């Protein structure tokens, strides 16, 4: 899970609401894979990881950059929570 988290973190850090393109879809797909794996493992963070996917999808489909930024900030915040929770176990 640690490698998947790090890859997702790098992707999310590179996203910009000024230029919404296919990279949001790729990041959302990778978040979905991580969410499915965390559910499979019955990880306590599985709901949080699923929300990262949802936030990225909403950011991608947002009509305004301000709304996109809000969802992107939520995804980044959730990634920080995951990092704190998984820090001693996977990362």
C-alpha positions as a printed NumPy array, in Angstrom:
array([[  0.   ,   0.   ,   0.   ],
       [  2.88 ,   2.333,   0.704],
       [  4.059,   2.472,  -2.896],
       [  0.526,   3.106,  -4.164],
       [  0.111,   5.889,  -1.639],
       [  3.373,   7.552,  -2.673],
       [  2.481,   7.36 ,  -6.371],
       [ -0.921,   8.897,  -5.682],
       [  0.643,  11.627,  -3.538],
       [  3.013,  12.581,  -6.362],
       [  0.15 ,  12.655,  -8.865],
       [ -2.088,  14.78 ,  -6.646],
       [  0.743,  17.203,  -5.897],
       [  1.116,  17.739,  -9.649],
       [ -2.559,  18.507, -10.294],
       [ -3.685,  22.018, -11.121],
       [ -7.201,  23.364, -11.434],
       [ -5.947,  25.935, -13.915],
       [ -5.431,  23.115, -16.368],
       [ -7.922,  20.289, -15.886],
       [ -7.017,  17.391, -18.117],
       [ -6.743,  13.623, -18.076],
       [ -4.319,  13.645, -15.169],
       [ -7.25 ,  14.069, -12.776],
       [ -8.818,  10.909, -14.204],
       [ -5.568,   8.987, -13.81 ],
       [ -5.192,  10.136, -10.196],
       [ -8.839,   9.262,  -9.447],
       [ -8.325,   5.794, -10.935],
       [ -5.214,   5.25 ,  -8.824],
       [ -7.137,   6.443,  -5.762],
       [ -9.839,   3.916,  -6.613],
       [ -7.277,   1.103,  -6.745],
       [ -5.891,   2.165,  -3.377],
       [ -9.419,   2.421,  -1.946],
       [-10.337,  -1.067,  -3.144],
       [ -7.173,  -2.5  ,  -1.65 ],
       [ -7.74 ,  -0.752,   1.67 ],
       [-11.308,  -2.132,   1.752],
       [ -9.984,  -5.599,   0.957],
       [ -7.592,  -5.262,   3.911],
       [-10.391,  -3.894,   6.133],
       [ -8.168,  -0.918,   6.835],
       [ -9.631,   1.727,   9.165],
       [ -8.735,   4.387,   6.564],
       [-10.717,   2.787,   3.738],
       [-13.566,   5.32 ,   3.891],
       [-11.08 ,   8.174,   3.876],
       [ -9.243,   6.724,   0.872],
       [-12.552,   6.273,  -0.971],
       [-13.294,   9.932,  -0.31 ],
       [-10.014,  10.904,  -1.973],
       [-11.262,   9.283,  -5.167],
       [-14.597,  11.098,  -4.878],
       [-12.901,  14.443,  -4.248],
       [-10.668,  14.01 ,  -7.299],
       [-13.625,  13.094,  -9.504],
       [-15.563,  16.133,  -8.317],
       [-12.542,  18.384,  -8.846],
       [-12.179,  17.067, -12.377],
       [-15.813,  17.747, -13.254],
       [-16.06 ,  21.124, -11.498],
       [-17.291,  23.98 , -13.641],
       [-15.171,  26.613, -11.921],
       [-11.52 ,  26.594, -10.866],
       [-12.515,  27.722,  -7.35 ],
       [-14.714,  24.656,  -6.83 ],
       [-12.021,  22.444,  -8.313],
       [ -9.473,  23.944,  -5.901],
       [-11.73 ,  23.201,  -2.927],
       [-12.086,  19.535,  -3.864],
       [ -8.381,  19.266,  -4.618],
       [ -7.558,  20.726,  -1.2  ],
       [ -9.865,  18.163,   0.41 ],
       [ -8.111,  15.338,  -1.427],
       [ -4.717,  16.632,  -0.292],
       [ -5.917,  16.942,   3.289],
       [ -7.253,  13.395,   3.236],
       [ -3.915,  12.193,   1.879],
       [ -2.201,  13.842,   4.844],
       [ -4.54 ,  11.995,   7.207],
       [ -3.722,   8.714,   5.488],
       [ -0.02 ,   9.467,   5.721],
       [ -0.309,  10.057,   9.466],
       [ -2.359,   6.898,   9.958],
       [ -0.182,   4.674,   7.776],
       [  3.172,   6.281,   8.598],
       [  4.293,   3.607,  11.002],
       [  2.774,   0.701,   9.132],
       [  3.294,   1.132,   5.399],
       [  5.258,   4.246,   4.54 ]])
